Amino acid sequence: KAGVTQTPRYLIKTRGQQVTLSCSPISGHRSVSWYQQTPGQGLQFLFEYFSETQRNKGNFPGRFSGRQFSNSRSEMNVSTLELGDSALYLCASSLSGTGNTGELFFGEGSRLTVL
Amino acid sequence: EDQVTQSPEALRLQEGESSSLNCSYTVSGLRGLFWYRQDPGKGPEFLFTLYSAGEEKEKERLKATLTKKESFLHITAPKPEDSATYLCAVLLSGGSYIPTFGRGTSLIVHP
């Protein structure tokens, strides 16, 4: 079956701009989580959506937002980009959330560079 | 202070040279500990979940073990294709079902 699809794979933006990233989860998966990965901080949790509702939120400023559609596809948006937002943004899907199994299915990520 | 610490940060091995990666955690009330593998330019790929001290899981050349305060990922007779970054994550009981990830160990296996 098809895996998690993230678009775009690479993008370059300048400071002050905004960006929207898209994630299509595995068919049937209702939970979508977003993570930011940088060499210095590792994988940092942004937010989780389940059935179009934000269920959990990490410790990121309000410039980072997201949403989930009725077909479980999700988007995240970063407004007023800063240099420090340069990172690999990963989307992960699961049937109903991490739960006890810990099994998240990750996409290949969107590599954002802010100049 | 990091809740999950992985060591070493980087490890170079010769093909066939067995070794272990460590993941230690400072939290109490562990619901589960997870291991992932991440290849360059790719997202992490799930390997194992461990739930309680004494538990072990195996997959090919990898074996994960769990004690009360740490987990080990043992790599037996590694091959170059085992080169990757290995991430561990912990899930706490009583909280949100969001795992906290360590920063990973970058493993390079030379032929």
Interface residues (C-beta under 8 A of the other chain):
Chain A: V4 S33 Y35 Q41 G42 L43 F45 E48 R55 N56 G58 L90 A92 G97 T98 G99 N100 T101 G102 E103 L104 F105 F106 G107 E108 G109
Chain B: R31 G32 L33 F34 G41 K42 G43 P44 E45 F46 T49 Y51 L87 A89 L91 S96 Y97 I98 P99 T100 F101 G102 R103 G104
